[in-house]
Amino acid sequence: MLNGDAPGPWYLYLVRTREGALYTGISTDVARRLEEHRRGGPRGARFLRARAPLQLVYRAALGDRSVAQAAEYRVKRLPRRDKEGIVASQPSAEQLLQLLQSGRQRA
C-alpha cells in the first residue's frame, strides 16, 4: 500500500537539521519517514540530504490527509520564529490547527 493510500491519522512533523534549519513534512508513519530522510536515499527529502544528524522536534496527529496537507502548507510559510514557537510550546493538534486558522501563528 502506498503511503498516500494509508489509513489512519496523518501527522505533521518538524525535523531539525545539524545547522538548526527546520523541515516540515507529513506522513502516516513518522518514524519510517524520518528513517527515509536519514538514509538520504531517493525517498528522503532532497533538502535533508547531507544535513544529518536529523532530530524530530515536533509531531501532531491531524486526521486525514487533506487537513495535514493544509497545515503543512501553512507551517512551511511561517517565519522561522513562529516555527520555533511551535517547537518550544509543543501545541496539541487542536491547538496547532487553531493557531494556523486564526492567523496567530506564534505558539
TITILO-510195 format. One line per 10 residues: number of its first residue (from 1); their letters; for each residue x, y, z of N, C-alpha, C. Coordinates in steps of 0.001 Angstrom, whole numbers, plus 524288, in hexadecimal, padded with zeros to 5 digits. Example, Ala and Ser with C-alpha at 12.3 -4.5 7.8 and 13.67 -1.06 7.14 Angstrom:
BEGIN
1	AS	83386,7E9C6,81E78,8300C,7EE6C,81E78,83390,7F31C,81E78  83232,7F736,81BA8,83566,7FBDC,81BE4,83264,8001E,81EBE .
end
This chain:
BEGIN
1	MLNGDAPGPW	80352,7FB63,80000,80000,80000,80000,8037F,804DB,80000  8026A,80871,7FCAE,80559,80D53,7FC86,803E2,810BA,80124  8078E,813F3,802D5,8069A,8175D,80749,801CC,81AC1,80674  800E0,81CA1,801BC,7FC62,81FF2,8009D,7F732,81D34,8014D  7F749,817F8,8011C,7F284,814ED,801B5,7F1E5,812D0,80737  7F59E,813EC,80A95,7F5B8,81196,80FCA,7F141,8139B,8132C  7EEC2,8100A,815FF,7EAC3,811B7,819B9,7ED58,813DA,81EA4  7EA3B,815F6,82200,7EC58,817DA,826EF,7ED8D,81D9B,826BF  7EF27,81FA4,82B1E,7F00B,8254B,82B54,7F4E0,82700,82848  7F476,82B8F,82618,7F8F1,82E18,8239C,7FB62,831B6,827A2 .
11	YLYLVRTREG	80088,831AB,827D8,80384,834D3,82B82,8064E,83935,828A5  80681,83DB1,82B1B,809FB,841E6,8297E,80EAE,84172,82D08  81360,841E6,82ADD,81812,84180,82E1C,81C03,845AA,82C8A  81F58,84701,83049,823A9,84A9D,82F59,828BB,847E5,830E3  82CA5,8485D,82D7A,831C4,8460E,82E4B,835C2,84A73,82E5A  83958,84A3B,83230,83D95,84E1B,83270,84288,84BAE,83027  84529,84EA5,82CBB,84A19,84CE3,82A6A,84E9F,84E81,82DE1  85349,84CAD,82C8B,857E8,84E16,82FAC,858EE,853F3,82FA6  85745,856B2,82B7D,857FE,85C62,82B3E,853BC,85F54,82E2A  84FBD,85C7A,83003,84B7C,85EF8,832D6,846C2,86036,82F79 .
21	ALYTGISTDV	84701,85EFC,82A6C,8428A,85FE9,82700,83E16,85C3D,82881  83952,85DFF,827A1,834BD,85AC9,828BF,8322C,85926,8239F  8314F,85411,8230E,82EB7,851D7,81E83,82957,85000,82040  82559,85124,81D37,81FF9,84F9F,81E69,81E25,84B96,81A76  81B92,84771,81C68,8197C,8436F,818F7,814A5,840F5,81B4D  81237,83D79,81846,80DBC,83A81,81A2B,80E8F,834C6,818DA  80C41,8315E,81C02,80CA8,82BC4,81B21,808CC,828F0,81EA2  8078C,8241B,81D3E,80475,820CE,820B7,807FB,81DC0,8245F  80D0E,81D95,82343,810D7,81ABD,8266E,815BD,81E23,826EB  815E0,8214A,82AEB,81A18,8251B,82B85,81F5E,8226E,82C4C .
31	ARRLEEHRRG	81F8C,81E3E,82F4F,82480,81B82,8303E,826C6,81967,82B1C  82378,81707,827E2,8254B,81510,822DC,82727,81981,81F5E  82424,81DBD,81F51,82586,8222D,81BF7,82AA0,824AD,81DB5  82B66,82529,822CE,83047,82761,824D3,834E5,823E9,82349  83434,81ED4,8238B,8385E,81B3B,821F4,83989,81BCE,81C24  8359A,81C99,818EB,83682,81D85,81355,839B8,82279,81291  83876,8268A,81586,83B7E,82B63,8152C,8411B,82A73,816F0  841C7,8279A,81B2A,8470A,826A8,81D4B,84A6C,82383,8198D  84818,81FC5,816C6,84B17,81C9E,8130A,84CD8,81FD1,80E5B  84A0F,823FD,80D37,84B9E,82765,808E3,84ABA,82517,80387 .
41	GPRGARFLRA	847B1,82101,8032C,846A8,81E84,7FE24,84297,82175,7FB00  840BC,81F0B,7F6D9,83D0B,821AC,7F355,837C2,822E4,7F5D8  8364F,8202A,7FA09,83149,82135,7FC93,831AC,82585,800AE  8365B,826FE,80224,83716,82B36,805EB,836D6,83082,80343  835B5,8347A,80645,83569,839C7,8041F,83AD2,83BA1,80268  83B1F,83DCC,7FDD8,84013,83FC4,7FBC6,84269,843E3,7FF69  83F0C,84731,801A7,840E6,84B55,8052D,843F5,8491D,809C7  8428C,8447F,80B94,844F3,8424F,81044,849E4,83F23,80F39  84AFD,83E11,80A60,84FBF,83B16,80920,85482,83E2F,80AD2  85834,83B8C,80D34,85D20,83DE4,80F11,85C3D,841F1,81353 .
51	RAPLQLVYRA	857CD,841C7,815FB,856D2,84570,81A47,85629,84291,81F78  857CE,83DA2,81FA0,85769,83A86,82469,85B59,83C8B,8286C  85A70,83B9C,82D59,85635,83871,82F74,85107,83B65,82F69  84CDF,83852,82EE3,84795,83A75,82ED3,844EE,83913,833F3  84211,83CE0,83603,83F5E,83C0B,83AFC,8399B,83D60,83A53  83639,839A8,83B9E,830A2,83AA4,83B99,82F66,83E27,8403F  82D47,842CF,83F3F,82C5A,84684,84386,82692,84798,8448A  82324,845CB,840FA,81D89,84694,841CF,81A7E,842EF,83E40  8161C,84104,8403B,81262,83E2F,83CF8,80D07,83E95,83F6A  80916,83E98,83C00,803AA,83EDE,83DBE,80048,83BDB,839EB .
61	ALGDRSVAQA	7FCD6,8388D,83BF7,7F932,8358F,838BC,7F4AF,83922,83743  7F421,83A2D,83233,7F04C,83E04,83074,7EB7E,83BAF,82DE5  7EB3C,83694,82D53,7E698,83439,82AF2,7E795,83296,82569  7E45E,83483,821CE,7E4DD,832AF,81C6B,7E8FF,835BF,81967  7EA26,833C5,814C2,7EE5C,835F7,8119C,7ED72,83BAD,8101F  7E89C,83D08,80ECE,7E79C,84266,80D13,7E899,84654,8117C  7E72F,844FD,8163C,7E832,84870,81AB6,7EE16,848F7,81B89  7F0DB,84488,81B49,7F687,84496,81C0F,7F942,847C0,817CC  7F790,84726,812F1,7F9F9,84A1A,80EAD,7F910,84FF4,80F40  7F46C,8516F,810D2,7F34B,85702,81199,7F69E,85934,81601 .
71	AEYRVKRLPR	7F722,85643,81A40,7FA57,8580B,81EA0,80017,85857,81D0C  801F0,85478,81A1B,8075E,8547D,81845,80866,85960,814FC  804E0,85A95,81178,80574,85F32,80E23,805EF,86421,8117B  8028E,8649B,8155B,802A5,86946,818AE,80792,86992,81BFD  80932,8652D,81E35,80DE7,86533,82179,812AF,8667F,81E2E  81305,86453,8197F,81788,8656D,81625,817F4,86B39,814D0  813A4,86DFB,814CD,813B0,87395,8138B,814CE,87706,81847  8150C,874C7,81CF1,815FD,877D1,821AF,81BA2,879AF,821FB  81C6F,87E23,82471,821D0,87FC6,82581,8244B,87C04,82970  82962,87BD3,8296D,82C45,87848,82CE3,82AB5,878FA,8329D .
81	RDKEGIVASQ	82A15,87DC2,83466,828CB,87E9B,839F5,8239C,87C0D,83B6A  81FE7,87BF2,837CA,81AE3,87975,838DD,81B65,8737F,838FE  81EA5,8715D,83581,81FA6,86BBC,835AA,82261,86A4A,83AC4  82617,86D86,83C5D,828CB,86C8A,84153,824EB,86CD5,845DE  8210A,8703C,84578,81CFB,87097,84977,819D5,86B8F,849CF  818C5,86932,8455F,81600,86432,84556,81952,86007,847FA  81E45,85FD3,846B1,821C9,85BFA,8490E,82228,85CD5,84EF4  8229D,861BA,85091,82332,862E6,85626,81E46,861A2,85945  819B7,862D6,85717,814DE,8622C,85A17,8124D,85CDB,85959  813DC,859F9,8553E,811B7,854BF,8543B,80BBA,854AC,8548C .
91	PSAEQLLQLL	80917,857D7,85163,8035F,85802,851B3,800ED,852C9,85018  7FC6E,851A0,85252,7F97D,84D0B,850AA,7F7C2,84DED,84B08  7F5D9,849DC,84893,7F3F9,84A5B,84333,7EFB8,84E7E,842D5  7EC1C,84E70,8468F,7E7D7,8523C,84689,7E9EA,857CC,84729  7ED95,8587A,84AB6,7EFD7,85DAF,84B84,7F2BF,85F8F,846A4  7F5AA,85C06,8442C,7F883,85D77,83F72,7F4C2,85F39,83B2E  7F0A1,85C37,83A54,7ECDC,85DA5,83647,7EA32,862D5,83779  7E905,863D0,83C66,7E6B3,868D7,83DE8,7EA7B,86D4E,83CCF  7EF70,86C97,83E23,7F35C,870A1,83D24,7F3D6,871CF,83754  7F3F1,86DB1,8342E,7F491,86E64,82E8E,7EFC3,870D7,82C0C .
101	QSGRQRA	7EB27,86F8C,82E00,7E654,871AC,82BCA,7E54E,87741,82D88  7E712,8788E,83233,7E601,87DC5,8343D,7E99F,881F2,8320C  7EDD7,8802D,82F8E,7F19E,883FC,82D99,7F58F,8858D,831AF  7F4CD,883DE,83677,7F883,884B8,83AB8,7FC2F,8800E,83AC6  80085,8807D,8380C,803DF,87BF7,83786,80760,87B0F,83C46  80883,87EF4,83F33,80C17,87E14,84392,80995,87AB8,847A2  80C04,8764A,848AB,809EF,87294,84C86,80BC9,87403,851F7 .
end
